[in-house]
């Protein structure tokens, strides 16, 4: 069942309410295909983060899917309750296509990383290294840990290292850009899909 549409719909089906909102978005949101991560924060602390490195769905649908999953399916957190929404900040990261990269070419604050070997894969968004003030080696080590690998697994030739960039938008920025009047009305309210 879709929380926005109620009984009779399944999460795999396009949500009517979300689809109506998506149709109000610019054409790029209905046509572009890209990887997306949606990060939720409550009082500045991580509350959920779910994403997809790529998607065959239009950008608006991928964002809606990831937002719903971040709120309800991040295994690190209990599902977000409706009464929490007003204090929950939404951040959307639209990803570039990942490309192979050497450790020397990693640019902190610009690149996110994917480290993979076999069935193990770890992903960290570009802002993570900046927030924790990591240099490239530490960023690689932490991405290996996220993949369930040893911290030095990035040195193994069997380990694949990829980088991506992200266009990052916060909910407040999107509201302000869409309409100054709407931004004033919703400055104390945060909505979620």
C-alpha positions in Angstrom: 0.0 0.0 0.0 1.2 3.5 -0.8 1.1 5.8 2.2 0.2 8.8 0.0 -2.6 7.1 -1.9 -4.0 4.7 0.7 -5.4 1.2 0.5 -5.6 -0.5 -2.9 -2.2 0.7 -4.2 1.1 -1.1 -4.0 4.5 0.6 -3.6 5.6 -0.8 -6.9 2.8 1.0 -8.7 3.2 4.7 -9.6 1.6 6.7 -6.9 -1.2 8.9 -8.3 -0.6 11.8 -5.9 3.2 11.7 -6.5 2.7 11.4 -10.2 0.5 14.5 -10.2 3.2 16.4 -8.4 5.8 15.1 -10.8 3.8 16.3 -13.8 4.0 19.8 -12.3 7.8 19.7 -12.4 10.0 20.9 -15.2 10.3 18.6 -18.2 13.8 17.5 -17.2 12.2 15.8 -14.1 9.9 13.8 -16.3 12.5 12.8 -18.9 16.0 12.6 -17.4 17.2 9.3 -16.0 19.9 9.4 -13.3 21.0 7.9 -10.1 19.6 9.7 -7.0 20.1 9.6 -3.2 17.6 11.2 -0.8 19.0 12.1 2.6 16.7 12.9 5.5 17.9 14.9 8.5 16.1 15.7 11.8 17.6 18.5 13.8 20.7 18.2 11.7 21.2 14.5 12.3 20.9 11.8 9.7 17.4 10.2 9.8 17.6 8.2 6.6 19.4 7.9 3.3 18.5 5.7 0.4 19.6 5.9 -3.2 20.0 4.3 -6.5 23.2 4.6 -8.6 21.2 4.5 -11.8 17.6 4.3 -12.8 15.5 3.6 -15.9 12.7 5.7 -14.4 12.2 9.5 -14.9 14.1 11.6 -12.3 10.9 12.6 -10.6 9.8 9.0 -10.1 13.3 8.0 -8.8 13.3 10.9 -6.3 9.8 9.9 -5.1 10.8 6.2 -4.7 14.1 7.1 -2.9 12.4 9.6 -0.6 9.7 7.1 0.4 12.4 4.4 1.0 14.6 6.8 3.0 11.6 7.6 5.2 10.4 4.0 5.6 13.0 1.5 4.7 16.5 2.6 5.8 17.5 -0.3 8.1 19.5 1.9 10.4 16.4 3.8 11.6 12.8 3.3 12.6 10.3 4.6 9.9 9.7 8.3 10.0 6.4 9.1 11.7 4.0 11.7 10.3 4.5 14.0 13.3 8.3 14.0 12.5 7.8 15.5 9.0 7.8 19.1 10.1 11.2 18.8 11.6 12.7 16.7 8.8 14.9 18.3 6.1 15.1 16.6 2.7 18.2 16.7 0.6 18.3 15.3 -3.0 21.6 14.3 -4.7 21.3 13.7 -8.5 24.3 11.6 -9.5 26.4 11.7 -12.6 27.3 8.4 -14.3 30.1 6.7 -12.3 33.5 6.4 -14.0 36.6 4.6 -13.1 39.1 6.7 -11.2 42.6 6.4 -9.8 43.1 7.3 -6.1 45.4 10.2 -7.2 42.6 11.8 -9.2 40.0 11.9 -6.4 38.9 15.4 -5.6 37.4 15.8 -2.1 34.1 17.7 -2.1 33.6 17.0 -5.8 33.7 13.2 -6.1 31.6 10.6 -4.4 33.0 7.1 -4.4 32.0 3.6 -5.2 34.3 0.8 -4.1 33.4 -2.7 -5.3 34.9 -6.2 -5.3 32.8 -9.2 -6.1 29.4 -8.8 -4.5 30.6 -6.2 -2.0 29.9 -2.5 -2.8 30.1 0.7 -0.8 29.0 4.1 -1.8 29.7 7.5 -0.1 28.4 10.8 -1.4 30.8 13.7 -2.1 29.8 15.7 0.9 30.7 12.9 3.4 34.5 13.4 3.0 34.0 17.2 3.4 31.8 16.9 6.5 34.3 14.6 8.2 37.4 16.4 6.8 38.8 13.3 5.2 41.6 13.3 2.7 41.4 10.9 -0.3 43.0 7.9 1.4 40.6 8.1 4.4 37.7 8.5 2.0 38.7 5.4 0.1 39.2 3.5 3.4 35.8 4.5 4.7 34.1 3.5 1.4 35.8 0.1 1.7 34.4 -0.2 5.2 30.9 0.7 3.9 31.4 -2.1 1.3 32.2 -4.6 4.1 35.9 -4.8 2.9 39.1 -4.3 4.7 40.2 -0.6 4.9 43.1 -1.2 2.4 41.0 -3.2 -0.1 41.2 -0.2 -2.5 44.8 -1.1 -3.1 43.9 -4.5 -4.4 43.9 -4.6 -8.3 40.7 -6.7 -8.1 38.9 -3.8 -6.4 37.1 -1.4 -8.6 37.1 2.3 -7.7 34.6 4.6 -9.4 33.8 8.3 -8.8 30.7 10.4 -9.5 29.6 13.9 -9.0 26.3 15.1 -7.5 24.0 18.0 -8.0 22.7 18.6 -4.5 19.4 20.3 -3.6 17.8 20.9 -0.3 14.1 21.1 0.1 14.4 24.8 1.3 16.4 25.7 -1.8 13.9 24.1 -4.2 10.9 25.8 -2.5 12.7 29.2 -2.6 13.6 28.8 -6.2 10.1 27.8 -7.2 8.3 30.7 -5.6 9.3 33.3 -3.0 5.7 33.3 -1.7 5.6 29.5 -1.4 9.0 29.6 0.5 7.5 32.1 3.1 4.4 29.9 3.6 6.4 26.7 4.0 9.4 27.9 5.9 8.3 26.1 9.0 6.9 23.1 7.3 8.8 20.3 5.6 7.0 17.9 3.3 8.1 14.4 2.3 7.0 12.0 -0.4 
